Amino acid sequence: MKKMVTVLTLALLVGLNFYSNVSAAESKGTVDSKSGKLCAKCHRSKVTAPFVHGGLAGKECTPCHATTEGNHQSDTSLYGVKDKSSKVCYECHDNQSSQKSVHPPIMENDCLGCHAPHVSNFKFQLGVPVEQTCFGCHEKSLVTDKETTKNGFRDGVSNLHYLHAGEKNAIPCLSCHDAHASTQLHLIRPKGMNGKEAVTMTYTTTDKGGNCTVSCHDALGYERK
């Protein structure tokens, strides 16, 4: 009997500790000054997903949202984003708009064209998978056509995007291109994304094409003719 009481007591203590931890976890985050409730209590979808924006660490909304007194349910202008342009992004992230080549969405302050501001099911806070993100703006024929006259990365009419990223090799776009900006033309990365095994890339342009020296093959040039 004594042993049973001890076991029940231990179980009760473990249970209390569990609920205490849950309560502590749920008590973190920005509090609505009007209602006294945690923002995450009502806006749970903004903090729950496989990938959560680093700015929401600890369920804190204040890095991006203003903390204004008042009832935001009746006045939706309250607790709004501090700045609806990319300025609010650059409070934490580097502004790369002065690089040699810059992705148009960056020049247009359109970070949200690719990234979800709160949570995402995809890496890099993307709204959809990487390839789908790229082909939301770029024609898929860029990598599916063996021959083309539509893009500049070709040798004659031989499509060099197809050679690299077509169905045979299927090298991901971000292996060669930076999605934001680069010190090289055409958003070409100086180095790939795989750490010590990353491919290095040195690109130069010419009047009729360009030259590329990379660690995965010898220096090669191309001419559009």
C-alpha positions in Angstrom: 0.0 0.0 0.0 2.8 2.4 1.0 4.6 1.6 -2.3 1.4 2.3 -4.3 1.0 5.7 -2.6 4.6 6.6 -3.4 4.1 5.7 -7.0 0.9 7.8 -7.2 2.7 10.7 -5.5 5.6 10.5 -8.0 3.1 10.4 -10.9 1.3 13.4 -9.6 4.5 15.4 -9.3 5.6 14.5 -12.8 2.2 15.5 -14.1 2.3 18.8 -12.3 5.8 19.5 -13.6 4.6 18.7 -17.2 1.7 21.1 -17.0 4.0 23.7 -15.4 6.4 23.4 -18.3 3.5 23.7 -20.8 2.2 26.7 -19.0 5.6 28.4 -19.0 6.1 27.7 -22.7 2.6 29.1 -23.5 3.3 32.2 -21.4 6.1 33.5 -23.7 5.6 36.1 -26.3 4.1 39.6 -27.0 1.0 40.5 -24.9 -1.9 42.5 -26.2 -1.9 45.5 -23.8 -5.7 45.9 -24.3 -6.9 42.4 -23.6 -3.9 41.2 -21.6 -3.8 38.1 -23.8 -0.7 36.7 -25.7 -0.9 37.5 -29.4 0.0 33.9 -30.1 -3.2 32.7 -28.3 -5.4 34.1 -31.1 -2.9 34.2 -33.9 -1.6 30.6 -33.4 -1.3 30.0 -37.2 1.4 32.8 -37.3 3.8 30.9 -35.0 3.1 27.3 -35.8 4.7 25.6 -38.9 7.9 23.6 -39.8 9.8 26.8 -40.4 9.2 29.9 -38.2 10.7 33.3 -39.0 13.7 34.0 -36.7 12.1 37.3 -35.9 9.4 35.4 -34.1 11.8 33.8 -31.7 10.0 33.4 -28.4 6.7 34.4 -30.1 7.8 38.0 -30.0 5.9 40.2 -32.5 7.5 43.5 -31.6 10.5 43.2 -34.0 8.2 43.9 -36.9 4.9 45.1 -35.4 4.2 48.3 -33.6 2.8 48.1 -30.0 0.0 50.6 -30.0 -2.6 51.0 -27.2 -6.1 50.2 -28.2 -8.5 47.5 -29.5 -7.0 46.2 -32.7 -10.1 44.1 -33.4 -12.2 47.2 -33.9 -9.3 49.2 -35.3 -7.2 47.1 -37.7 -4.6 49.9 -38.1 -3.3 49.2 -34.6 -0.4 46.8 -34.1 0.4 47.1 -37.8 3.8 46.4 -39.4 6.2 49.2 -38.6 7.0 49.7 -42.2 5.3 48.0 -45.2 8.4 48.2 -47.3 11.6 46.2 -47.0 12.9 48.7 -44.5 11.5 46.5 -41.7 13.3 43.5 -43.1 16.6 45.4 -43.2 16.4 46.0 -39.5 17.7 42.5 -39.1 18.8 41.4 -42.6 21.6 42.9 -44.7 20.5 45.2 -47.5 22.3 43.9 -50.6 20.9 46.3 -53.2 24.3 47.9 -53.8 25.9 44.6 -55.1 27.1 44.2 -58.7 23.9 42.3 -59.7 20.7 42.5 -57.8 17.6 40.4 -58.2 14.7 42.6 -59.4 12.4 41.8 -56.4 15.1 43.1 -54.1 15.4 46.3 -56.1 11.6 46.6 -55.9 11.5 46.0 -52.1 9.4 42.9 -52.7 10.7 40.5 -50.2 7.2 39.1 -49.6 7.0 38.1 -53.3 9.1 35.1 -52.3 9.2 34.9 -48.5 6.5 34.3 -45.9 6.8 36.8 -43.1 5.7 34.5 -40.3 5.8 30.8 -40.9 6.3 28.5 -43.9 6.2 24.8 -44.8 9.4 25.3 -46.8 13.0 26.1 -46.2 14.2 29.8 -46.4 10.7 30.9 -45.4 9.5 30.5 -49.0 5.9 30.6 -49.9 6.3 27.6 -52.2 9.3 25.2 -53.0 12.4 26.8 -54.5 11.9 25.7 -58.1 8.3 26.7 -58.0 9.3 30.1 -56.7 11.8 30.7 -59.5 9.3 29.6 -62.2 6.6 31.8 -60.8 8.4 34.6 -62.7 10.8 32.8 -65.1 9.6 30.6 -68.0 10.2 26.9 -67.4 11.4 26.7 -71.0 14.5 28.4 -69.7 15.7 25.0 -68.6 13.5 22.6 -70.7 14.4 23.7 -74.2 17.5 22.1 -75.6 17.9 24.9 -78.2 16.8 28.6 -77.8 17.4 32.1 -78.9 15.4 33.6 -75.9 18.1 33.8 -73.3 21.7 35.0 -73.3 23.2 31.9 -71.7 23.6 29.9 -74.9 26.3 28.8 -77.3 24.9 29.6 -80.7 21.4 28.2 -80.1 22.5 25.5 -77.6 20.7 26.3 -74.4 23.4 26.2 -71.6 20.7 26.4 -68.9 19.3 23.1 -70.3 22.8 21.6 -70.2 23.2 22.5 -66.5 19.7 22.4 -65.1 17.7 20.2 -67.6 16.4 16.8 -66.9 19.8 15.1 -67.3 21.8 17.1 -64.8 19.0 18.9 -62.9 21.3 21.2 -61.0 19.1 23.4 -58.7 18.9 27.1 -59.6 20.4 28.2 -56.3 23.5 26.1 -56.8 24.8 28.7 -59.3 22.6 31.8 -58.7 22.0 33.8 -55.5 18.4 34.7 -55.0 19.1 38.2 -53.7 22.4 39.7 -55.0 25.9 38.9 -56.1 29.3 40.4 -56.6 29.2 38.8 -60.1 26.9 39.5 -63.0 23.6 37.5 -63.5 23.4 36.7 -59.8 26.1 34.1 -60.2 27.5 33.0 -56.9 31.3 33.2 -56.3 30.8 29.9 -54.4 28.1 27.3 -54.1 26.0 26.4 -51.0 27.6 23.1 -49.9 30.3 24.2 -47.4 33.7 22.8 -48.0 32.5 20.8 -51.0 31.0 23.9 -52.6 31.8 24.6 -56.3 33.7 27.9 -56.8 32.6 30.0 -59.8 34.3 32.9 -61.6 32.3 34.5 -64.4 33.3 37.2 -66.9 31.2 38.6 -69.7 32.2 39.3 -73.3 30.5 41.2 -76.1 29.0 38.0 -77.6 28.8 35.7 -74.5 31.0 34.9 -71.5 33.5 32.7 -69.8 33.1 30.6 -66.7 35.8 29.1 -64.6 34.5 26.6 -62.0 35.9 23.9 -59.8 33.7 21.3 -61.4 35.1 21.7 -65.0 37.8 23.6 -66.9 37.4 27.2 -68.0 34.8 27.3 -70.8 33.5 30.1 -73.0 30.4 30.6 -75.0 29.3 32.8 -77.9 25.7 33.6 -78.9 27.0 34.5 -82.5 
